[in-house]
Amino acid sequence: MKKLTGGTKELDVPSIFGMPGLGKTTLAMKVYNNPSIVGHFDVKVWCDVSQSYNRRTLLVEIFKQATNDNSEIKEDVDIADKLQKALKGKRYLIMLHDIWEVEAWEDLGLCFPNGEYGSRVMVTTRIEQVATHLQHCGELILLDF
């Protein structure tokens, strides 16, 4: 929790890595729902990425949770731009649960604005390559067997 609420004011991407069944989801959910985390961030979003994902569908889901806007978003709308504008100037926590590919992070990560607000994008993964790639963005939390 200190990694999410303290540290740099720049966007940080801590990730939780480990084998299936070690408790990545449980740990992430307990932190995500902790009252001190809930009160610290202006916007909180939990998004399941999983093995097969659709970039637009995920971005729409993140946007809807971030804005509490359940209206239909037309196909011709640049959802990445709309999401960036909605998050800009806010301290946000985006939980990207169960990322399987580096490409998924590359697709989604560019949509989150960087700023001096202490925003965080927390990631869970079981894939070592993804965890290693994300180390340059933030701290890696390794769950041992």
MODAZI-V69743 format. One record per residue. N is the residue number from 1. RES is the residue in one small letter. SS is DSSP state (H for helix, E for strand, - for the rest). OMEGA is omega in whole degrees, 0 to 359 (none if undefined). Layout:
N&RES&SS&OMEGA  N&RES&SS&OMEGA
//
This chain:
1&m&-&178  2&k&H&178  3&k&H&180  4&l&H&185  5&t&H&181  6&g&-&176  7&g&-&187  8&t&-&174  9&k&-&176  10&e&-&175  11&l&-&180  12&d&E&184  13&v&-&175  14&p&-&180  15&s&E&178  16&i&E&185  17&f&E&176  18&g&-&180  19&m&-&176  20&p&-&175  21&g&-&182  22&l&-&178  23&g&-&178  24&k&H&182  25&t&H&180  26&t&H&178  27&l&H&181  28&a&H&182  29&m&H&179  30&k&H&178  31&v&H&182  32&y&H&184  33&n&H&180  34&n&-&183  35&p&H&180  36&s&H&176  37&i&H&180  38&v&H&181  39&g&H&184  40&h&H&186  41&f&-&176  42&d&-&184  43&v&E&175  44&k&E&180  45&v&E&173  46&w&E&183  47&c&E&176  48&d&E&182  49&v&-&178  50&s&-&190  51&q&-&176  52&s&-&184  53&y&-&176  54&n&-&185  55&r&H&183  56&r&H&180  57&t&H&179  58&l&H&180  59&l&H&176  60&v&H&179  61&e&H&179  62&i&H&179  63&f&H&182  64&k&H&178  65&q&H&183  66&a&H&185  67&t&H&186  68&n&-&180  69&d&-&182  70&n&-&180  71&s&-&180  72&e&-&178  73&i&-&184  74&k&-&182  75&e&-&183  76&d&-&180  77&v&-&176  78&d&-&187  79&i&H&179  80&a&H&179  81&d&H&180  82&k&H&178  83&l&H&179  84&q&H&180  85&k&H&180  86&a&H&182  87&l&H&184  88&k&-&179  89&g&-&181  90&k&-&172  91&r&-&185  92&y&E&173  93&l&E&176  94&i&E&178  95&m&E&175  96&l&E&187  97&h&E&171  98&d&-&175  99&i&-&183  100&w&-&185  101&e&-&175  102&v&H&181  103&e&H&179  104&a&H&177  105&w&H&180  106&e&H&178  107&d&H&188  108&l&H&188  109&g&H&180  110&l&-&184  111&c&-&183  112&f&-&183  113&p&-&175  114&n&-&179  115&g&-&182  116&e&-&187  117&y&-&181  118&g&-&179  119&s&-&181  120&r&E&169  121&v&E&182  122&m&E&186  123&v&E&168  124&t&E&179  125&t&E&173  126&r&-&185  127&i&-&184  128&e&H&180  129&q&H&178  130&v&H&181  131&a&H&179  132&t&H&179  133&h&H&183  134&l&H&181  135&q&-&179  136&h&-&181  137&c&-&184  138&g&-&184  139&e&-&178  140&l&E&176  141&i&E&183  142&l&E&175  143&l&-&179  144&d&-&179  145&f&-&none
//
